[in-house]
Amino acid sequence: MSVFRRYFLYLFDCLVMLGLLGVVFFVYRGEFPFHYATDRWLEVLLGGSGVYFTTLIGSTIYWYIVDYHPSIVRFRRSHILTRPDHRSPDVTTRFLRSFVKAFTLFGGEVLLLFAIFSSEHRFLHDYIAKTERVPLTQVARD
């Protein structure tokens, strides 16, 4: 899968995360963010106490579930495996990968630039967690 296709899938996941941000706005501020200009959403959101941390934890949980829950994984066309032994990641690696992926929610451009210029075009969260996304056809051959 190409870097840009993977990045667009990541952006789709980020759209889902915008829904989570809306819920966080509602929980912490009692309002939805729609009457603010979109370029002020993070400024308004991060102005509250604990909101950034809650968003980061919620995003980590979201990506942990989406990337590793068995009922969701069976619908994916690829698996996340550790490098270089191509095994399923342990819980610590899964959490680390999900946390770094959630952290890049606030800096998606860095994620794309890292993938474009890194060797093998891996994303930052895969590089740090020493994992890679492998297509099912390649998993079946190994």
PAZAPA-4460 file (N, C-alpha, C; in steps of 0.05 Angstrom, whole numbers, plus 32768, in hexadecimal, padded with zeros to 4 digits):
% residues 142
    n_x    n_y    n_z   ca_x   ca_y   ca_z    c_x    c_y    c_z   seq   type   mol
   8011   7FE9   8000   8000   8000   8000   8012   8019   8000     1      M     A
   800C   802C   7FF0   801C   8044   7FED   801A   8056   8006     2      S     A
   802D   8067   8009   802E   807A   801F   8015   808B   801F     3      V     A
   800E   8096   8008   7FF8   80A8   8007   7FDD   809A   800C     4      F     A
   7FDA   8082   8004   7FC2   8073   800A   7FC0   806E   8028     5      R     A
   7FD6   8065   8034   7FD5   8061   8051   7FD0   807B   805F     6      R     A
   7FDB   8091   8055   7FD6   80AB   8062   7FB8   80B3   8060     7      Y     A
   7FAC   80AE   8049   7F90   80B5   8046   7F7E   80A4   8058     8      F     A
   7F86   808B   805C   7F78   807A   8070   7F7B   8085   808C     9      L     A
   7F93   808F   8092   7F98   809C   80AB   7F86   80B5   80AE    10      Y     A
   7F84   80C5   8099   7F73   80DD   809A   7F56   80D5   809E    11      L     A
   7F4D   80BF   8092   7F32   80B5   8097   7F2E   80AF   80B5    12      F     A
   7F42   80A2   80C1   7F41   809D   80DD   7F40   80B7   80ED    13      D     A
   7F4F   80CB   80E4   7F4E   80E5   80F1   7F33   80F2   80F0    14      C     A
   7F24   80ED   80DA   7F09   80F8   80D9   7EF8   80EC   80EF    15      L     A
   7EFC   80D2   80F4   7EED   80C5   810A   7EF6   80D2   8124    16      V     A
   7F10   80D8   8126   7F1A   80E5   813E   7F0E   8101   8142    17      M     A
   7F07   810E   812C   7EF9   8128   812F   7EDF   8125   813E    18      L     A
   7ED2   810E   813A   7EBA   8108   8149   7EC0   8106   8167    19      G     A
   7ED6   80F9   816D   7EDF   80F7   8189   7EE5   8113   8194    20      L     A
   7EF2   8124   8184   7EF7   813F   818D   7EDD   814E   8193    21      L     A
   7EC9   8149   8182   7EAF   8156   8187   7EA3   814D   81A1    22      G     A
   7EA6   8133   81A7   7E9C   8129   81C1   7EAB   8135   81D8    23      V     A
   7EC6   8137   81D5   7ED6   8144   81EA   7ECE   8161   81EE    24      V     A
   7EC9   816F   81D8   7EBF   818B   81DB   7EA5   818B   81EB    25      F     A
   7E93   8179   81E4   7E79   8179   81F1   7E7C   8172   820F    26      F     A
   7E8D   815E   8215   7E90   8156   8231   7E9E   816C   8242    27      V     A
   7EB3   8178   8237   7EC2   818C   8247   7EB7   81A8   8245    28      Y     A
   7EAA   81AF   822F   7EA1   81CB   822B   7E83   81CD   822A    29      R     A
   7E75   81B7   8228   7E58   81B8   8226   7E4D   81C3   820C    30      G     A
   7E5E   81C2   81F7   7E56   81CC   81DD   7E66   81BC   81C7    31      E     A
   7E5B   81BC   81AF   7E69   81B1   8199   7E7A   81C7   818C    32      F     A
   7E90   81C0   817E   7EA2   81D4   8174   7E9A   81E2   815A    33      P     A
   7E82   81DE   8150   7E7B   81E6   8135   7E79   8205   8132    34      F     A
   7E74   8213   8148   7E72   8231   8145   7E8D   823E   8147    35      H     A
   7EA3   822F   814B   7EBE   823A   814A   7ECA   8235   812E    36      Y     A
   7EDC   8246   8126   7EEA   8242   810D   7EFC   8229   8110    37      A     A
   7EFD   8218   80FB   7F0C   81FF   80FE   7F29   8203   8105    38      T     A
   7F35   8218   80FD   7F51   821D   8105   7F55   8224   8122    39      D     A
   7F3F   8228   8131   7F40   822E   814D   7F38   8216   815F    40      R     A
   7F30   8200   8153   7F27   81E9   8162   7F3B   81DF   8177    41      W     A
   7F54   81DB   816E   7F68   81D1   8181   7F6F   81E6   8196    42      L     A
   7F70   81FF   818E   7F75   8215   81A1   7F60   8215   81B7    43      E     A
   7F47   8213   81AF   7F31   8213   81C2   7F31   81FA   81D3    44      V     A
   7F36   81E3   81C5   7F36   81CA   81D3   7F4C   81C7   81E7    45      L     A
   7F64   81D0   81DF   7F7B   81CE   81F1   7F7B   81E2   8207    46      L     A
   7F69   81F6   8206   7F67   820A   821B   7F5B   81FF   8234    47      G     A
   7F4D   81E8   8232   7F41   81DC   824A   7F55   81CA   8258    48      G     A
   7F50   81C6   8272   7F62   81B5   8281   7F5C   8198   827C    49      S     A
   7F71   8189   8276   7F6E   816C   8272   7F62   8164   8258    50      G     A
   7F5B   8176   8247   7F4D   816F   822E   7F61   8162   821B    51      V     A
   7F79   816D   8218   7F8D   8162   8206   7F93   8145   820F    52      Y     A
   7F97   8141   8229   7F9D   8127   8233   7F86   8113   822E    53      F     A
   7F6E   811C   8232   7F57   810B   822D   7F54   8104   8210    54      T     A
   7F59   8117   81FE   7F58   8112   81E2   7F6E   80FE   81DA    55      T     A
   7F86   8101   81E5   7F9C   80EF   81DF   7F96   80D3   81E8    56      L     A
   7F8B   80D0   8200   7F84   80B5   820B   7F6D   80A9   81FA    57      I     A
   7F59   80B9   81F4   7F42   80AF   81E4   7F4B   80A7   81C9    58      G     A
   7F5D   80B5   81BD   7F68   80AE   81A2   7F79   8095   81A4    59      S     A
   7F88   8092   81B9   7F99   807A   81BC   7F87   8062   81BF    60      T     A
   7F72   8064   81CE   7F5F   804D   81D1   7F51   8047   81B7    61      I     A
   7F49   805C   81A8   7F3C   8058   818E   7F4E   8049   817C    62      Y     A
   7F68   8051   8178   7F79   8044   8165   7F82   8028   816F    63      W     A
   7F83   8025   8189   7F89   800A   8194   7F72   7FF7   818C    64      Y     A
   7F5A   8000   818E   7F43   7FEE   8187   7F42   7FEA   8169    65      I     A
   7F44   7FFF   8159   7F42   7FFD   813C   7F58   7FEC   8130    66      V     A
   7F70   7FEE   813B   7F86   7FDF   812F   7F89   7FC3   8139    67      D     A
   7F7E   7FBC   8151   7F83   7FA2   815D   7F6B   7F92   8165    68      Y     A
   7F53   7F9D   8166   7F3C   7F8D   816F   7F36   7F78   815A    69      H     A
   7F33   7F5E   8163   7F2F   7F49   814F   7F17   7F4C   813D    70      P     A
   7F01   7F57   8146   7EEA   7F5A   8135   7EEE   7F6F   8120    71      S     A
   7F00   7F82   8124   7F06   7F96   8110   7F1D   7F8E   80FE    72      I     A
   7F31   7F81   8109   7F49   7F78   80FA   7F41   7F66   80E4    73      V     A
   7F2E   7F55   80E8   7F27   7F42   80D2   7F1C   7F4F   80B9    74      R     A
   7F14   7F68   80BB   7F0B   7F77   80A3   7F21   7F86   8095    75      F     A
   7F38   7F88   80A1   7F4E   7F97   8096   7F5C   7F86   8080    76      R     A
   7F6A   7F95   806E   7F79   7F87   8059   7F96   7F85   8060    77      R     A
   7F9D   7F8C   8078   7FB9   7F8A   8081   7FBA   7F85   809F    78      S     A
   7FD1   7F7C   80A8   7FD6   7F78   80C4   7FEE   7F88   80CE    79      H     A
   7FEE   7F8E   80E7   8004   7F9D   80F3   8016   7F88   8100    80      I     A
   802F   7F87   80F8   8042   7F73   8102   805B   7F82   810B    81      L     A
   8069   7F74   811E   8082   7F80   8127   8099   7F7B   8113    82      T     A
   80AD   7F8C   8114   80C4   7F88   8103   80DB   7F7E   8114    83      R     A
   80EC   7F6D   810C   80EE   7F5F   80F2   80E1   7F44   80F3    84      P     A
   80D6   7F3B   810A   80CD   7F1F   810C   80B0   7F1A   8102    85      D     A
   80A2   7F2F   80FB   8087   7F2D   80EF   8074   7F1D   8101    86      H     A
   8074   7F24   811B   8061   7F19   812E   804D   7F2E   8135    87      R     A
   8037   7F26   8141   8023   7F39   814B   802F   7F48   8162    88      S     A
   802C   7F63   8164   8038   7F72   8179   802D   7F6B   8195    89      P     A
   803E   7F6E   81A9   8034   7F6A   81C4   8024   7F82   81CD    90      D     A
   8018   7F81   81E5   8006   7F96   81EE   8015   7FB1   81F1    91      V     A
   802E   7FB0   81FB   803D   7FC9   81FF   8042   7FD6   81E4    92      T     A
   804A   7FC7   81D0   804F   7FD2   81B5   8035   7FDC   81A9    93      T     A
   8020   7FCE   81AD   8006   7FD7   81A3   7FFE   7FF2   81AF    94      R     A
   8002   7FF4   81C9   7FFB   800D   81D7   800D   8024   81CE    95      F     A
   8027   801F   81CC   803A   8033   81C3   8033   803D   81A7    96      L     A
   802E   802A   8194   8027   8032   8179   800D   8042   8178    97      R     A
   7FF9   803A   8188   7FE0   8048   8188   7FE3   8064   8194    98      S     A
   7FF4   8067   81A9   7FF9   8080   81B6   8007   8094   81A3    99      F     A
   801C   808A   8196   802A   809C   8183   8018   80A3   816C   100      V     A
   8008   8091   8162   7FF5   8097   814D   7FE1   80AC   8156   101      K     A
   7FD7   80AA   816E   7FC5   80BE   8179   7FD3   80D9   817D   102      A     A
   7FEB   80D8   8185   7FFA   80F1   8189   7FFE   8100   816E   103      F     A
   8002   80F1   8159   8005   80FE   813E   7FEB   8109   8133   104      T     A
   7FD5   8104   8141   7FBB   8110   8139   7FBE   812E   8138   105      L     A
   7FCE   8139   8149   7FD2   8156   814A   7FE9   8160   8139   106      F     A
   7FF5   814E   812A   800B   8156   8117   800C   8143   8100   107      G     A
   7FF6   813F   80F2   7FF5   812C   80DC   8008   8131   80C5   108      G     A
   8010   814B   80C2   8022   8152   80AC   803E   8145   80B2   109      E     A
   8046   8144   80CB   805F   8138   80D2   805F   811B   80CC   110      V     A
   8048   810E   80D1   8045   80F2   80CB   8049   80EC   80AD   111      L     A
   803C   80FC   809C   803F   80F8   807F   805C   80FE   8076   112      L     A
   8067   8113   807F   8083   811A   8077   8096   8104   8080   113      L     A
   8093   80FA   8098   80A4   80E5   80A2   80A1   80CC   8090   114      F     A
   8089   80C5   8088   8084   80AE   8077   8090   80B1   805B   115      A     A
   808E   80C9   8051   8099   80CE   8036   80B7   80CC   8036   116      I     A
   80C4   80D7   804A   80E2   80D8   8049   80F0   80C3   8059   117      F     A
   80E1   80B1   8067   80EF   809C   8076   80F4   8084   8064   118      S     A
   8107   8074   806C   810C   805B   805D   80F4   8049   805F   119      S     A
   80ED   803C   804A   80D6   802A   8048   80BC   8038   804C   120      E     A
   80BB   8052   804D   80A3   8063   804F   8090   805A   8066   121      H     A
   809C   8056   807D   808C   804E   8094   8083   8067   80A3   122      R     A
   806C   8065   80B0   8062   807B   80C0   8071   807C   80DB   123      F     A
   806F   8094   80E7   807E   8099   8100   8076   8085   8116   124      L     A
   805C   807F   8119   8053   806D   812E   805D   8051   8129   125      H     A
   805F   8048   810F   806B   802E   8109   8089   802E   810E   126      D     A
   8096   8043   8108   80B3   8045   810C   80BA   8043   812A   127      Y     A
   80AC   8053   813A   80B2   8053   8157   80AB   8038   8164   128      I     A
   8094   802D   815D   808B   8013   8169   8098   7FFB   815C   129      A     A
   80A8   7FFF   8147   80B6   7FE9   8138   80A1   7FD6   812D   130      K     A
   808D   7FE1   8120   8078   7FD0   8114   8076   7FD8   80F6   131      T     A
   8066   7FC9   80E8   8060   7FD0   80CC   8045   7FC4   80C5   132      E     A
   8037   7FD1   80B2   801E   7FC7   80A9   8023   7FB6   8090   133      R     A
   801C   7F9C   8092   8022   7F89   807D   8008   7F80   806F   134      V     A
   8006   7F82   8055   7FEE   7F78   8047   7FE9   7F5B   804C   135      P     A
   7FCF   7F53   804D   7FC8   7F37   8053   7FD5   7F24   803F   136      L     A
   7FD7   7F2C   8026   7FE3   7F19   8012   8000   7F13   8019   137      T     A
   800F   7F26   8024   802A   7F22   802D   802B   7F11   8046   138      Q     A
   8018   7F15   8058   8016   7F06   8071   8011   7EE8   806B   139      V     A
   8000   7EE3   8057   7FFA   7EC8   804F   8012   7EB9   8044   140      A     A
   8024   7EC8   8036   803C   7EBC   802B   8051   7EB6   8040   141      R     A
   8052   7EC6   8055   8067   7EC2   806A   8061   7EAC   807D   142      D     A
***
